[in-house]
Amino acid sequence: MPLMELLLKEDVDSLGVRGDLVKVKPGYGRNYLLPRGLAVQATAGNLKQIELQRRALLKKEAADRDHAT
């Protein structure tokens, strides 16, 4: 049975953190991760979108750190 590649939108215990590309069994992906909005299909467009979100988050965290000091 082939594994399904998904991109995590949220942290999932014992699987990975937001932005990770993971391979899971199809049933786990279809019945748990996708319906709950924890992951999306790993397409080129989704990978690019998550990377842009990750960069924006890192930039915001850096700005928050600068204002805190």
Secondary structure, 3 states (H helix, E strand, C coil): CCCEEEEECCCECCCECCCCEEEECHHHHHHHHCCCCCEEECCHHHHHHHHHHHHHHHHHHHHHHHHHC
